[in-house]
Amino acid sequence: MGKHDFRHKLFLFFLEDHITFYTNKVDTDFHQHHYIQVTLALDKPFTVEIEKEVLQTTGVIIDSNKPHKIQGTNGWQLYILVNPESSFGEALSQKLRDNYIYTFDYIDMEVITKIKSIENLLQYEQFLKYLMEALELNKIDAHSPLDPRIQQVIDYIGNSQFDEITIKQLSERVFLSESRLSHLFKAEMGISITSFLLHEKLKRAFKLIFTGMKLTDAAIEAGFHSSSHFTRSARDKLGMSPRAIKKDSIYFKV
């Protein structure tokens, strides 16, 4: 498949420290999430509303946990949702410099539109390298390691069924009180354990959906109490319902 079928409206890539997608159907409600968000126009400018400002732009970085809404249905955009604790996230944080938003004056569109022809991991990694250079992001090869107890908690969460996880259970695994674990996790990760679990549930549910599972089954499998709980969570964190995200979409596991 040398060219993606553009009758579809969303192309999704899941990676270890970020989620990438390009689409022409984003029209979100106000929402916020733990990810640092990069949004870049592939053709026409899009509209961002944040902190009572309305901006029309061709490229932004939005800091973690900042309520915002985006209207981009008049064109195609590239979206990258990045874990702030990753080296990629640290590079974006350096660009933000304690501001809640950064807008790009100029973007090399030829580099950005290369996303449309990616079909494997090698091509994606090459694209990401060129993109970071085009956006003048400083590459960070290493960052401070997490407290080993927090790393143990994260590894355990990644290998468990979410509906079986409690903070009490996690605290017992690393020999900390629940309050001490909660405090340490927030200090190390910049997000509460409950919020982290919710983000991990959302990621797992969408991976299941885009590999063929029905919405309700994916929601339950990922640890949500019901499909309505999954829908409310997706609207709150991503600004769109799961059905709206799934409709006319293609998932690429790179």
C-alpha positions in Angstrom: 0.0 0.0 0.0 2.0 2.9 -1.3 -0.6 5.5 -0.5 -3.2 5.7 2.3 -6.8 5.7 1.4 -8.0 9.2 2.1 -11.7 8.2 2.2 -10.8 7.4 5.8 -10.5 10.4 8.1 -8.1 9.4 10.9 -4.8 7.5 10.8 -3.4 6.4 14.2 0.0 5.3 15.3 0.7 4.1 18.9 4.2 4.2 20.2 5.9 3.7 23.6 6.0 7.3 24.7 3.5 9.1 22.4 0.5 8.7 20.2 0.5 10.2 16.7 -2.5 10.6 14.4 -3.5 12.8 11.4 -7.0 13.6 10.6 -9.5 16.0 9.1 -12.3 15.5 11.6 -11.2 17.1 14.9 -13.8 19.4 16.5 -13.3 18.9 20.2 -15.0 20.1 23.4 -12.9 21.7 26.1 -10.6 19.0 27.5 -7.3 18.5 29.2 -4.9 15.6 29.4 -1.5 14.6 30.9 0.1 14.6 27.4 2.0 17.5 25.9 0.2 18.1 22.6 1.7 19.1 19.3 -0.7 20.0 16.5 0.5 20.9 13.0 -1.5 21.8 9.9 -1.0 19.7 6.9 -2.8 22.2 4.7 -5.1 24.9 6.1 -4.8 26.7 9.5 -6.8 25.4 12.4 -8.4 27.2 15.4 -7.3 26.7 19.0 -9.1 28.1 22.1 -7.1 28.2 25.3 -7.0 30.4 28.4 -9.8 32.6 26.9 -7.7 33.2 23.8 -8.8 32.1 20.3 -5.9 31.6 17.9 -5.8 30.6 14.2 -2.5 29.0 13.5 -0.6 26.3 11.6 1.3 24.9 14.5 1.2 24.7 18.3 2.6 23.0 21.4 0.1 22.9 24.3 1.5 22.1 27.7 0.3 19.2 29.9 -3.0 19.6 31.7 -4.1 22.8 30.0 -7.8 22.9 29.1 -8.2 23.6 25.3 -10.4 23.0 22.4 -9.5 22.6 18.7 -11.6 23.1 15.5 -9.8 21.6 12.5 -12.5 20.2 10.3 -11.6 22.6 7.5 -8.3 20.8 6.8 -5.9 18.1 7.8 -3.7 18.2 10.9 -1.0 16.1 12.5 -1.5 15.5 16.3 1.2 14.1 18.6 0.3 13.4 22.3 3.6 13.0 24.2 4.3 11.6 27.7 5.9 14.6 29.5 8.3 12.3 31.4 9.9 11.0 28.2 12.9 12.5 26.4 10.5 13.7 23.7 8.4 15.3 26.3 11.4 17.0 27.9 12.4 18.4 24.5 8.9 19.9 24.1 9.0 21.3 27.7 12.2 23.1 26.8 10.5 24.7 23.8 7.6 25.8 26.0 9.8 27.3 28.6 7.1 27.4 31.3 4.5 28.8 28.9 1.2 27.0 28.4 1.4 27.3 24.6 4.0 27.8 21.9 3.1 28.7 18.3 5.3 28.1 15.4 6.1 31.0 13.1 7.2 28.8 10.3 6.9 25.0 9.6 8.5 23.0 6.8 5.3 21.5 5.3 7.2 19.2 3.1 8.6 17.4 6.2 5.2 17.2 8.0 3.3 15.8 5.0 5.7 12.9 4.9 3.5 11.3 7.6 1.0 10.4 4.9 3.3 7.8 3.3 4.5 6.0 6.5 3.8 2.3 6.7 6.4 0.9 9.1 8.5 1.7 12.2 11.7 2.5 10.3 9.9 5.1 8.2 8.2 6.5 11.2 11.4 6.9 13.2 13.0 8.7 10.2 10.0 11.0 10.0 10.2 11.8 13.7 13.9 12.6 13.4 13.2 15.0 10.5 10.2 16.5 12.3 12.2 17.3 15.5 14.8 19.0 13.4 12.2 21.0 11.5 10.6 22.1 14.8 14.0 22.9 16.2 13.6 20.6 19.2 16.7 19.8 21.1 17.2 16.1 21.2 17.6 14.8 24.8 19.3 11.4 24.9 18.9 10.7 28.6 16.9 12.0 31.6 16.8 11.4 35.3 15.7 7.8 36.0 12.5 7.4 37.9 12.5 6.3 41.6 12.8 2.5 41.3 9.7 2.0 43.4 7.7 4.2 40.9 9.2 2.3 38.0 8.1 -1.0 39.6 4.6 0.4 40.0 4.4 1.5 36.4 5.8 -1.9 35.2 3.2 -3.7 37.3 0.3 -1.6 36.0 1.5 -2.3 32.4 1.3 -6.0 32.9 -2.0 -6.2 34.9 -5.7 -6.0 34.5 -6.7 -2.5 35.4 -9.9 -3.5 37.2 -7.8 -5.5 39.6 -5.5 -2.7 40.6 -5.9 -0.6 43.8 -3.6 2.0 45.3 -3.5 -0.2 48.5 -2.3 -3.1 46.4 0.3 -1.0 44.7 1.6 0.5 48.0 2.0 -3.0 49.5 4.1 -4.1 46.5 6.7 -1.4 47.1 6.4 -1.3 50.9 5.1 2.2 51.2 1.9 3.7 52.8 -0.8 4.6 50.4 -0.3 8.4 51.1 3.5 8.1 50.7 3.1 6.3 47.4 0.6 8.8 46.1 2.8 11.7 47.0 5.9 10.1 45.5 4.1 9.1 42.3 2.8 12.7 41.8 6.3 14.1 42.5 8.0 11.7 40.0 5.4 11.6 37.3 3.6 14.9 37.6 0.2 13.2 37.7 -1.8 11.3 40.3 -1.9 7.5 40.2 -5.6 7.5 39.5 -5.1 9.9 36.5 -2.3 7.7 35.3 -4.4 4.6 35.5 -7.2 6.4 33.5 -4.8 7.4 30.7 -3.5 3.8 30.6 -7.0 2.4 30.4 -7.9 4.8 27.5 -4.7 3.8 25.6 -5.5 0.1 26.1 -9.1 0.5 25.1 -8.3 2.3 21.9 -5.6 -0.3 21.0 -8.2 -3.0 21.3 -10.8 -1.0 19.3 -8.4 -0.4 16.5 -7.5 -4.1 16.3 -11.1 -5.1 15.8 -12.8 -5.3 19.2 -16.2 -3.8 19.7 -16.4 -0.6 21.8 -18.2 -2.2 24.8 -16.0 -5.2 24.9 -12.9 -3.0 24.6 -14.1 -0.8 27.4 -14.7 -3.7 29.8 -11.4 -5.4 28.8 -9.5 -2.2 29.5 -11.0 -1.9 33.0 -13.8 0.6 32.6 -17.1 -0.2 34.4 -19.2 0.2 31.3 -19.1 1.6 27.8 -20.7 4.9 29.1 -17.9 5.2 31.6 -15.4 4.8 28.8 -17.2 7.4 26.6 -17.3 10.0 29.5 -13.6 9.5 30.1 -12.7 9.8 26.5 -14.7 13.0 26.1 -13.2 14.5 29.2 -9.6 13.6 28.3 -9.5 13.7 24.5 -12.5 16.0 23.7 -14.2 13.4 21.4 -16.3 10.3 21.9 -14.8 6.9 21.2 -17.3 6.4 18.4 -16.3 9.7 16.8 -12.6 8.7 17.0 -13.3 5.2 15.6 -15.5 6.2 12.7 -13.7 6.1 9.4 -10.3 5.5 11.1 -7.3 3.3 10.4 -4.8 2.1 13.0 -1.1 1.5 12.2 0.8 -0.5 14.7 4.3 0.8 14.1 
